């Protein structure tokens, strides 16, 4: 492929225009994600899908992923595709900000999320996982009753984020904020797939639930900020909210404005707990379906950890555990696709991309591209042996996006997942409910339409 700009003879972009009936039948039969996967396999690595008045270009090949996110990134940004998230959930926080506003926020916040920076939250990862283990032992172990694994993982990752960002201590507050954020996320996901968008001011039951949840969360963050400002700064807890409240912009010398503190508090919680919970849920599913992988994982954990919880140094001696995590992120990326909007005319592989084009980067497809992955549907953690990883196309794997706008919390999520996998897999086996076949699909993020009910067994 030739990613260079070729303005002389651009070739037309292949287009696919399914009828509404055709698409509905396919989605009912295969799920939306399955339909997208099959459409990519039939249409190729770069093509436009038109659905009524809506259209987007599906991007799958690693070369194009690189061009949009790295080498030609000045021509793409988070534009109109993110307007709903800006309006209803994240405001102008780090995920949805653009241009100089984004650059200032990224520069201010990036030091908190380096591999070394996120190690300060290690005690929270340990203590919250230990609490989950105790709850499993007292409530679920040997009961013969399956638990919904996504709910279990959502609860522990929500606790981790609320402790890390806000120093929230109350279990009741954790549940209340978690449930409210999930109500908001579900409302936004449902709204995106409706053929007609009902304005937010219309008092439908869904809109009213959303407003109540939004008010609860924003009031909670606003009150936390007010209580801290009423205290001497030396009494403020050492959490992410305090860091955002006390770190000055190097260019302006100004502190972050209150609305931006609220926006970023919401962003860190909404983006930080759900995606990690989905990764962990699919990790337990993958282990239950791959007994040899599970055996090797258990052998490594038993030989390194014994009966003690892992230390940071122990994690360096658990490479296979991290390989398992990376393979889960490949086959089951929490965000199966993400958008970028062309803000200037461009060409990709000789195809003209006009400004205003919505580009959907299909991570789920890239991670299954047969030109870059042998037996792509097979769960194989040995893909992540150092020599095999080094030989692979650098942009064939992007579960957290890639380039300057890679997810800011990727190091936090990887460390959290590594710790929880080590601790939980050392003590428990999780088994999919007999006869249950997950219907894997996406509604904003990856999930199973009929859940992931699992039995918790002791090791």
C-alpha positions as CSV (number, residue, x, y, z in Angstrom):
1,X,0.0,0.0,0.0
2,X,1.1,3.5,-0.7
3,X,0.0,5.9,2.1
4,X,1.5,8.9,0.4
5,X,-0.8,11.7,-0.8
6,X,-1.6,11.2,-4.4
7,X,-3.6,14.2,-5.5
8,X,-3.3,13.6,-9.3
9,X,-5.4,10.5,-9.8
10,X,-7.5,9.6,-6.8
11,X,-9.5,6.4,-7.3
12,X,-13.2,6.2,-6.3
13,X,-14.0,4.9,-2.9
14,X,-15.9,1.6,-2.9
15,X,-19.4,2.0,-1.5
16,X,-21.8,-0.4,0.1
17,X,-25.4,0.7,0.4
18,X,-27.6,-2.0,2.1
19,X,-31.3,-1.6,2.1
20,X,-32.9,-1.1,5.5
21,X,-34.6,-4.5,5.3
22,X,-31.3,-6.2,4.3
23,X,-29.4,-4.6,7.2
24,X,-32.1,-5.3,9.8
25,X,-32.2,-9.0,8.8
26,X,-28.4,-9.3,8.9
27,X,-28.2,-7.5,12.3
28,X,-31.0,-9.7,13.7
29,X,-29.2,-12.8,12.4
30,X,-25.5,-11.9,13.2
31,X,-25.7,-9.0,15.6
32,X,-24.4,-5.5,14.7
33,X,-20.8,-6.5,15.3
34,X,-21.1,-9.7,13.3
35,X,-22.7,-7.8,10.4
36,X,-19.8,-5.3,10.5
37,X,-17.2,-8.0,10.5
38,X,-18.8,-9.9,7.6
39,X,-19.3,-6.7,5.6
40,X,-15.6,-5.8,6.0
41,X,-14.6,-9.3,4.9
42,X,-16.8,-8.9,1.7
43,X,-16.0,-5.3,0.9
44,X,-12.3,-4.9,1.8
45,X,-10.2,-2.7,4.0
46,X,-11.4,0.8,3.0
47,X,-15.0,1.4,1.9
48,X,-18.0,3.6,2.6
49,X,-21.2,2.4,4.1
50,X,-24.3,4.4,3.4
51,X,-27.4,3.9,5.5
52,X,-30.1,6.3,4.6
53,X,-28.8,9.9,5.2
54,X,-25.9,8.5,7.3
55,X,-22.5,7.4,5.9
56,X,-19.1,6.5,7.2
57,X,-15.9,5.0,5.9
58,X,-14.8,1.8,7.6
59,X,-11.1,1.6,8.2
60,X,-9.4,-1.7,9.1
61,X,-5.9,-2.1,7.6
62,X,-3.1,-1.2,10.0
63,X,-1.5,1.1,7.4
64,X,-4.7,3.2,7.4
65,X,-4.9,3.0,11.2
66,X,-1.4,4.5,11.3
67,X,-2.2,7.2,8.7
68,X,-5.2,8.5,10.5
69,X,-3.8,8.3,14.1
70,X,-0.2,9.1,13.5
71,X,1.4,10.1,10.2
72,X,-1.6,12.2,9.0
73,X,-3.2,12.9,12.3
74,X,-3.5,16.7,11.7
75,X,-6.2,15.9,9.1
76,X,-8.4,14.0,11.6
77,X,-9.9,14.9,14.9
78,X,-12.8,14.1,17.3
79,X,-15.4,16.3,15.6
80,X,-19.1,15.8,15.1
81,X,-18.9,12.1,15.9
82,X,-18.3,13.0,19.5
83,X,-21.0,15.7,19.9
84,X,-23.5,13.4,21.7
85,X,-20.8,12.5,24.3
86,X,-19.9,16.1,24.7
87,X,-23.4,17.2,25.2
88,X,-24.7,14.5,27.4
89,X,-21.8,13.0,29.4
90,X,-18.2,14.1,29.1
91,X,-18.4,17.8,28.3
92,X,-15.0,19.1,27.1
93,X,-12.9,16.7,29.2
94,X,-9.8,15.0,27.9
95,X,-11.6,12.4,25.8
96,X,-13.7,14.8,23.8
97,X,-11.6,18.0,23.8
98,X,-10.0,19.1,20.5
99,X,-7.1,21.3,19.3
100,X,-5.2,23.4,21.8
101,X,-7.8,22.7,24.5
102,X,-6.9,19.0,24.2
103,X,-3.2,19.6,24.1
104,X,-3.2,21.6,27.3
105,X,-5.3,19.0,29.1
106,X,-3.1,16.2,27.9
107,X,0.1,17.9,28.9
108,X,-1.3,18.6,32.4
109,X,-2.7,15.1,33.0
110,X,-0.3,12.8,31.2
111,X,2.3,12.7,34.1
112,X,-0.3,11.1,36.4
113,X,-0.8,8.2,34.0
114,X,2.7,7.1,33.1
115,X,3.6,3.5,33.9
116,X,5.4,4.8,37.0
117,X,2.7,7.3,37.8
118,X,-0.1,4.7,38.0
119,X,1.9,2.6,40.5
120,X,0.8,4.8,43.3
121,X,-2.7,3.3,42.9
122,X,-1.4,-0.3,43.4
123,X,-2.5,-0.5,47.0
124,X,-6.1,0.3,45.9
125,X,-6.0,-2.4,43.2
126,X,-4.9,-4.9,45.9
127,X,-7.4,-3.9,48.6
128,X,-10.4,-3.6,46.3
129,X,-9.6,-7.0,44.7
130,X,-9.2,-8.5,48.2
131,X,-12.6,-7.2,49.2
132,X,-14.1,-8.9,46.1
133,X,-12.4,-12.2,46.9
134,X,-13.9,-12.1,50.4
135,X,-17.3,-11.4,49.1
136,X,-17.0,-14.3,46.6
137,X,-16.0,-16.6,49.4
138,X,-18.8,-15.6,51.7
139,X,-21.6,-15.3,49.1
140,X,-20.9,-17.3,46.0
141,X,-18.3,-20.0,46.5
142,X,-19.9,-23.5,46.2
143,X,-23.4,-22.1,46.0
144,X,-24.0,-23.6,42.6
145,X,-25.7,-20.4,41.5
146,X,-24.1,-18.4,38.6
147,X,-23.3,-14.8,38.9
148,X,-23.4,-12.3,36.1
149,X,-19.7,-11.7,35.6
150,X,-20.0,-8.2,34.0
151,X,-21.9,-7.0,37.1
152,X,-19.1,-8.4,39.4
153,X,-16.4,-6.8,37.4
154,X,-18.2,-3.5,37.1
155,X,-18.6,-3.4,40.9
156,X,-14.9,-3.8,41.6
157,X,-13.6,-1.5,38.8
158,X,-16.1,1.2,39.9
159,X,-14.7,0.9,43.4
160,X,-11.1,1.2,42.2
161,X,-11.9,4.3,40.1
162,X,-13.9,6.1,42.8
163,X,-11.2,5.4,45.4
164,X,-8.4,6.5,42.9
165,X,-10.1,9.6,41.6
166,X,-12.3,10.9,44.5
167,X,-11.1,8.9,47.6
168,X,-14.7,7.7,48.0
169,X,-15.0,5.5,51.1
170,X,-18.7,4.7,51.4
171,X,-19.8,1.5,49.7
172,X,-23.3,3.1,49.3
173,X,-21.7,6.1,47.4
174,X,-19.8,3.7,45.2
175,X,-23.0,1.9,44.2
176,X,-24.9,5.1,43.7
177,X,-22.4,6.7,41.5
178,X,-21.7,3.5,39.6
179,X,-25.4,2.9,38.9
180,X,-25.9,6.5,37.8
181,X,-23.0,6.5,35.3
182,X,-24.2,3.2,33.9
183,X,-27.7,4.6,33.5
184,X,-26.2,7.5,31.5
185,X,-24.1,5.3,29.3
186,X,-27.0,3.0,28.6
187,X,-29.2,6.0,27.6
188,X,-26.6,7.3,25.2
189,X,-26.0,3.9,23.6
190,X,-29.8,3.4,23.2
191,X,-30.2,6.8,21.7
192,X,-27.5,6.3,19.1
193,X,-29.2,3.2,17.6
194,X,-32.7,4.7,17.5
195,X,-33.9,5.7,14.0
196,X,-35.3,9.0,15.5
197,X,-33.6,10.9,18.3
198,X,-36.0,12.3,20.9
199,X,-34.8,15.7,22.2
200,X,-33.6,15.6,25.7
201,X,-36.1,18.2,26.9
202,X,-39.0,15.8,26.1
203,X,-40.0,14.2,29.5
204,X,-39.8,10.6,28.4
205,X,-39.1,8.0,31.1
206,X,-35.6,7.4,29.6
207,X,-34.8,11.2,29.5
208,X,-36.1,11.6,33.1
209,X,-33.9,8.8,34.3
210,X,-30.9,10.2,32.5
211,X,-31.5,13.7,34.0
212,X,-31.7,12.3,37.5
213,X,-28.5,10.3,37.1
214,X,-26.7,13.2,35.6
215,X,-27.7,15.5,38.4
216,X,-26.7,13.0,41.1
217,X,-23.2,12.5,39.6
218,X,-22.4,16.2,38.8
219,X,-23.8,17.3,42.2
220,X,-21.6,14.7,43.9
221,X,-18.4,15.9,42.2
222,X,-19.3,19.5,42.7
223,X,-19.8,18.9,46.5
224,X,-16.5,17.1,46.7
225,X,-14.7,20.1,45.1
226,X,-16.4,22.5,47.4
227,X,-15.6,20.5,50.6
228,X,-11.9,20.3,49.6
229,X,-11.7,24.0,48.9
230,X,-13.1,24.7,52.4
231,X,-10.1,22.8,53.9
232,X,-6.4,23.7,54.0
233,X,-4.7,22.0,51.0
234,X,-2.5,19.9,53.2
235,X,-5.6,18.1,54.4
236,X,-6.7,17.1,50.8
237,X,-6.5,13.4,50.0
238,X,-3.8,12.3,47.6
239,X,-6.0,11.3,44.7
240,X,-6.5,12.3,41.1
241,X,-9.1,15.0,41.8
242,X,-6.6,16.7,44.1
243,X,-3.9,16.5,41.4
244,X,-6.3,18.1,38.9
245,X,-7.3,20.8,41.4
246,X,-3.7,21.7,42.3
247,X,-1.7,21.4,39.0
248,X,-1.3,24.6,37.1
249,X,-1.2,24.9,33.3
250,X,2.4,25.6,32.4
251,X,1.5,28.0,29.7
252,X,-1.2,30.1,31.4
253,X,-0.3,29.5,35.1
254,X,-4.0,28.9,35.7
255,X,-5.7,26.0,37.6
256,X,-8.3,23.9,36.0
257,X,-11.8,25.5,36.0
258,X,-14.5,23.9,38.0
259,X,-16.6,22.7,35.0
260,X,-13.6,21.1,33.5
261,X,-12.9,19.4,36.8
262,X,-16.4,18.0,36.7
263,X,-16.0,17.0,33.1
264,X,-12.7,15.1,33.7
265,X,-14.0,13.5,36.9
266,X,-16.9,12.1,34.8
267,X,-14.6,11.2,32.0
268,X,-12.2,9.2,34.3
269,X,-15.0,7.3,35.9
270,X,-17.1,6.6,32.8
271,X,-14.1,5.6,30.6
272,X,-12.1,4.0,33.4
273,X,-14.3,1.5,35.0
274,X,-16.6,0.1,32.2
275,X,-13.9,-0.8,29.7
276,X,-11.7,-2.5,32.3
277,X,-14.7,-4.4,33.6
278,X,-15.5,-5.7,30.1
279,X,-11.9,-6.8,29.5
280,X,-11.9,-8.7,32.8
281,X,-15.3,-10.3,32.1
282,X,-14.1,-11.6,28.7
283,X,-10.9,-12.7,30.3
284,X,-12.8,-15.1,32.6
285,X,-14.9,-16.3,29.6
286,X,-11.7,-16.9,27.5
287,X,-10.1,-18.9,30.3
288,X,-13.2,-21.0,30.8
289,X,-13.1,-21.9,27.1
290,X,-9.3,-22.6,26.9
291,X,-8.3,-25.1,29.6
292,X,-4.6,-25.4,28.5
293,X,-4.2,-21.6,28.7
294,X,-5.8,-21.6,32.1
295,X,-3.5,-24.5,33.2
296,X,-0.4,-22.5,32.1
297,X,-1.6,-19.4,33.8
298,X,-2.3,-21.2,37.1
299,X,1.1,-22.8,37.0
300,X,2.8,-19.5,36.6
301,X,0.8,-17.9,39.4
302,X,1.4,-20.8,41.8
303,X,5.2,-20.8,41.2
304,X,5.6,-17.1,41.6
305,X,3.1,-16.0,44.2
306,X,2.5,-18.9,46.5
307,X,0.0,-17.7,49.1
308,X,1.0,-14.1,49.0
309,X,-0.7,-11.2,47.1
310,X,1.5,-10.0,44.2
311,X,4.0,-7.2,44.6
312,X,5.0,-4.9,41.8
313,X,8.2,-6.9,41.4
314,X,6.2,-10.1,41.3
315,X,4.3,-8.8,38.2
316,X,7.5,-8.6,36.3
317,X,7.8,-12.4,36.9
318,X,4.3,-13.0,35.5
319,X,4.8,-12.5,31.8
320,X,2.4,-15.2,30.7
321,X,-0.3,-13.5,32.8
322,X,0.2,-10.3,30.9
323,X,0.2,-12.2,27.6
324,X,-3.2,-13.6,28.5
325,X,-4.4,-10.0,29.2
326,X,-3.1,-8.8,25.9
327,X,-4.7,-11.6,24.0
328,X,-8.1,-10.8,25.6
329,X,-7.7,-7.2,24.5
330,X,-7.0,-8.4,21.0
331,X,-10.0,-10.8,20.6
332,X,-12.4,-8.8,22.8
333,X,-11.5,-5.1,22.7
334,X,-13.9,-3.2,25.0
335,X,-14.2,-0.5,22.3
336,X,-14.6,-2.6,19.0
337,X,-14.5,0.6,16.9
338,X,-13.9,4.3,17.4
339,X,-14.4,7.4,15.3
340,X,-12.3,10.1,13.8
341,X,-13.6,13.0,11.6
342,X,-11.7,14.3,8.6
343,X,-11.1,18.0,9.2
344,X,-9.2,18.5,5.9
345,X,-9.3,16.8,2.5
346,X,-7.0,13.8,2.4
347,X,-6.1,10.7,0.5
348,X,-5.6,7.2,1.9
349,X,-4.1,4.6,-0.4
350,X,-5.1,6.7,-3.4
351,X,-8.7,7.2,-2.3
352,X,-9.9,10.8,-1.8
353,X,-11.3,11.5,1.7
354,X,-13.2,14.8,1.7
355,X,-13.2,17.0,4.8
356,X,-16.2,16.1,6.9
357,X,-16.0,12.4,6.3
358,X,-16.7,10.2,9.4
359,X,-14.0,7.5,9.7
360,X,-14.9,4.5,11.8
361,X,-11.7,2.7,12.8
362,X,-12.7,-1.0,13.2
363,X,-10.4,-2.3,15.9
364,X,-12.3,-5.6,16.1
365,X,-11.6,-6.2,12.4
366,X,-7.9,-5.1,12.6
367,X,-7.3,-7.5,15.4
368,X,-8.6,-10.3,13.2
369,X,-7.0,-9.3,9.9
370,X,-5.6,-12.6,8.4
371,X,-2.7,-10.8,6.8
372,X,-1.3,-10.0,10.3
373,X,-2.7,-12.7,12.5
374,X,-2.4,-16.5,12.0
375,X,-5.6,-18.2,12.9
376,X,-7.0,-14.9,14.1
377,X,-10.0,-16.3,15.9
378,X,-7.9,-18.6,18.1
379,X,-7.1,-17.5,21.6
380,X,-3.3,-17.8,21.7
381,X,-1.4,-15.8,24.4
382,X,1.9,-16.9,22.8
383,X,1.3,-14.3,20.1
384,X,2.7,-12.0,22.7
385,X,6.1,-13.6,23.1
386,X,8.6,-10.7,22.7
387,X,10.0,-12.0,19.4
388,X,6.6,-12.5,17.8
389,X,5.3,-9.2,19.0
390,X,8.3,-7.3,17.7
391,X,7.9,-8.9,14.2
392,X,4.3,-7.8,13.9
393,X,3.0,-4.6,12.2
394,X,3.1,-1.9,14.8
395,X,-0.5,-0.8,14.1
396,X,-2.2,-4.2,13.9
397,X,-3.1,-3.9,17.6
398,X,-4.7,-0.9,19.1
399,X,-7.2,-1.8,21.8
400,X,-6.8,1.7,23.5
401,X,-6.6,3.5,20.1
402,X,-3.1,4.6,19.1
403,X,-0.9,7.6,18.5
404,X,-1.1,10.9,20.4
405,X,-4.8,10.3,21.3
406,X,-4.2,6.9,22.7
407,X,-6.4,6.4,25.8
408,X,-4.8,8.3,28.6
409,X,-5.7,5.6,31.1
410,X,-4.2,2.6,29.2
411,X,-1.4,2.1,31.7
412,X,-3.8,2.3,34.6
413,X,-6.1,-0.2,33.0
414,X,-3.3,-2.6,32.1
415,X,-1.8,-2.6,35.6
416,X,-5.2,-3.0,37.2
417,X,-6.1,-5.9,35.0
418,X,-2.7,-7.6,35.5
419,X,-3.2,-7.4,39.3
420,X,-6.8,-8.6,39.4
421,X,-6.1,-11.5,37.0
422,X,-3.2,-12.6,39.2
423,X,-5.1,-12.4,42.4
424,X,-8.4,-13.9,41.3
425,X,-7.0,-16.6,39.1
426,X,-4.7,-17.7,41.9
427,X,-7.7,-18.5,44.1
428,X,-10.7,-19.2,41.9
429,X,-11.8,-20.9,38.7
430,X,-14.7,-19.4,36.8
431,X,-16.9,-21.6,34.7
432,X,-19.5,-20.5,32.1
433,X,-23.0,-21.7,33.1
434,X,-23.5,-25.1,31.4
435,X,-25.3,-24.8,28.1
436,X,-24.9,-21.0,27.9
437,X,-23.7,-19.6,24.5
438,X,-22.8,-15.9,24.7
439,X,-24.2,-13.7,22.0
440,X,-21.2,-11.3,21.7
441,X,-22.1,-7.9,20.3
442,X,-21.6,-4.2,20.9
443,X,-23.8,-1.4,22.2
444,X,-21.2,1.3,22.3
445,X,-18.8,-1.1,24.0
446,X,-18.4,-4.9,23.7
447,X,-20.7,-7.2,25.6
448,X,-22.9,-10.3,25.5
449,X,-26.5,-9.7,24.7
450,X,-27.5,-12.6,26.9
451,X,-24.9,-12.0,29.6
452,X,-22.0,-14.0,30.9
453,X,-23.4,-16.1,33.8
454,X,-20.5,-17.9,35.5
455,X,-20.0,-20.3,38.4
456,X,-17.3,-19.4,40.9
457,X,-15.2,-22.4,42.1
458,X,-12.3,-22.6,44.5
459,X,-8.9,-23.7,43.3
